[in-house]
Amino acid sequence: MLPPIASRFVAGETAPVALEHARETNDSGVGVILNLLGEHYDEREPADADAETYCRLIDDIARTDLRACVSVKPSQLGLDVGETVFRENLARVVERADERGAFVWIDMEDHTTTDATLDAFERHARETGGRVGVCVQANLRRTREDLERLAGLPGKVRLVKGAYDPPAEVAYRERSRVNESYRDCLEYMFAAFDDGVAVGSHDPAMVALAERLHDEHGTPYEVQMLMGVREDAQRELAADREVWQYAPYGSKWLSYFYRRVLERKENLSFALRAVAGG
């Protein structure tokens, strides 16, 4: 059973519990992007199993009226095993989603996976007419150029600052420079994209910039935030714009929980208060 201390950041260990979280979150006006925890498999069997779990989850969502979709990690679908394994498993998931009228996000991982991830997104974006989305990271030096490639494709693109630790030759390391890149990328996206922009940020300044850019260009957009982070703001923002919450679930919750706790001081304070019982 999921400990109460982790339930702020993880939507449960099973699909039924995660779907109930989605329903409760929908009641506050926020959509939910469900991600089955698991990544960096070095054998095909668990990658195939997770692809099948995603297919069943898509079927479950399709039987409801939930405002929910799924997000997959390339290494979870077998990219570390081989690019062919990843392509085959992603195709299974995307085809099932397309049959059910569902949407699939493709997460971005380490910078070495960028080309394989973008190539897969482009293929499925064209084949499904835009029923897929992909994440790009503003801390990578290449991202501004990648956005020029993505601008002409159907589907959605989520811009995040970047949670990985790539080397300086491929990424900006200073926070101020990453913020500058994020602003530059966001300005380009609102000017050049037609199918919508996903603003993946908890930074109030970036959310405010997105609103100004929307007013200027009229480009549709949504705000995406993590479960457990600024949830009051998520509900407030949802009153007058589209907001989605990225909500992981599954039995492999421990490492994810520790990452969330350690990355922000307020998350660590929350965990310490929970351990202390108040």
ChimeraX attribute file (.defattr): number of C-alpha atoms within 10 A of each C-alpha:
attribute: neighborCount
match mode: 1-to-1
recipient: residues
	/A:1	7
	/A:2	16
	/A:3	10
	/A:4	11
	/A:5	15
	/A:6	20
	/A:7	16
	/A:8	19
	/A:9	23
	/A:10	29
	/A:11	28
	/A:12	24
	/A:13	19
	/A:14	14
	/A:15	20
	/A:16	13
	/A:17	14
	/A:18	23
	/A:19	22
	/A:20	14
	/A:21	19
	/A:22	24
	/A:23	20
	/A:24	15
	/A:25	22
	/A:26	18
	/A:27	13
	/A:28	13
	/A:29	21
	/A:30	27
	/A:31	24
	/A:32	29
	/A:33	24
	/A:34	27
	/A:35	22
	/A:36	27
	/A:37	21
	/A:38	22
	/A:39	20
	/A:40	16
	/A:41	17
	/A:42	15
	/A:43	14
	/A:44	18
	/A:45	12
	/A:46	16
	/A:47	26
	/A:48	20
	/A:49	14
	/A:50	21
	/A:51	25
	/A:52	17
	/A:53	15
	/A:54	26
	/A:55	19
	/A:56	15
	/A:57	22
	/A:58	26
	/A:59	16
	/A:60	14
	/A:61	21
	/A:62	18
	/A:63	10
	/A:64	11
	/A:65	8
	/A:66	19
	/A:67	19
	/A:68	25
	/A:69	22
	/A:70	25
	/A:71	22
	/A:72	25
	/A:73	22
	/A:74	28
	/A:75	25
	/A:76	26
	/A:77	31
	/A:78	29
	/A:79	26
	/A:80	19
	/A:81	17
	/A:82	14
	/A:83	18
	/A:84	11
	/A:85	20
	/A:86	26
	/A:87	18
	/A:88	14
	/A:89	24
	/A:90	27
	/A:91	16
	/A:92	16
	/A:93	24
	/A:94	26
	/A:95	19
	/A:96	20
	/A:97	25
	/A:98	19
	/A:99	12
	/A:100	14
	/A:101	11
	/A:102	20
	/A:103	22
	/A:104	29
	/A:105	24
	/A:106	23
	/A:107	17
	/A:108	24
	/A:109	20
	/A:110	13
	/A:111	19
	/A:112	9
	/A:113	15
	/A:114	20
	/A:115	11
	/A:116	15
	/A:117	25
	/A:118	19
	/A:119	12
	/A:120	19
	/A:121	26
	/A:122	19
	/A:123	13
	/A:124	23
	/A:125	21
	/A:126	14
	/A:127	15
	/A:128	17
	/A:129	12
	/A:130	19
	/A:131	21
	/A:132	27
	/A:133	22
	/A:134	24
	/A:135	23
	/A:136	27
	/A:137	27
	/A:138	25
	/A:139	28
	/A:140	23
	/A:141	16
	/A:142	15
	/A:143	19
	/A:144	20
	/A:145	10
	/A:146	14
	/A:147	19
	/A:148	15
	/A:149	12
	/A:150	20
	/A:151	19
	/A:152	12
	/A:153	19
	/A:154	23
	/A:155	27
	/A:156	26
	/A:157	27
	/A:158	24
	/A:159	24
	/A:160	21
	/A:161	20
	/A:162	22
	/A:163	12
	/A:164	13
	/A:165	12
	/A:166	16
	/A:167	11
	/A:168	12
	/A:169	9
	/A:170	12
	/A:171	20
	/A:172	20
	/A:173	15
	/A:174	11
	/A:175	11
	/A:176	10
	/A:177	14
	/A:178	20
	/A:179	18
	/A:180	15
	/A:181	21
	/A:182	24
	/A:183	18
	/A:184	13
	/A:185	21
	/A:186	25
	/A:187	17
	/A:188	16
	/A:189	24
	/A:190	22
	/A:191	16
	/A:192	17
	/A:193	21
	/A:194	18
	/A:195	16
	/A:196	19
	/A:197	23
	/A:198	24
	/A:199	25
	/A:200	25
	/A:201	19
	/A:202	18
	/A:203	13
	/A:204	10
	/A:205	11
	/A:206	18
	/A:207	18
	/A:208	11
	/A:209	15
	/A:210	24
	/A:211	16
	/A:212	13
	/A:213	19
	/A:214	17
	/A:215	12
	/A:216	11
	/A:217	12
	/A:218	14
	/A:219	19
	/A:220	16
	/A:221	23
	/A:222	20
	/A:223	25
	/A:224	25
	/A:225	23
	/A:226	21
	/A:227	22
	/A:228	18
	/A:229	17
	/A:230	12
	/A:231	17
	/A:232	10
	/A:233	13
	/A:234	25
	/A:235	18
	/A:236	14
	/A:237	17
	/A:238	18
	/A:239	12
	/A:240	9
	/A:241	15
	/A:242	17
	/A:243	23
	/A:244	27
	/A:245	24
	/A:246	22
	/A:247	26
	/A:248	26
	/A:249	25
	/A:250	19
	/A:251	14
	/A:252	14
	/A:253	21
	/A:254	14
	/A:255	11
	/A:256	16
	/A:257	17
	/A:258	15
	/A:259	11
	/A:260	20
	/A:261	19
	/A:262	13
	/A:263	11
	/A:264	11
	/A:265	11
	/A:266	12
	/A:267	19
	/A:268	15
	/A:269	13
	/A:270	15
	/A:271	18
	/A:272	14
	/A:273	12
	/A:274	13
	/A:275	11
	/A:276	8
	/A:277	7
	/A:278	7
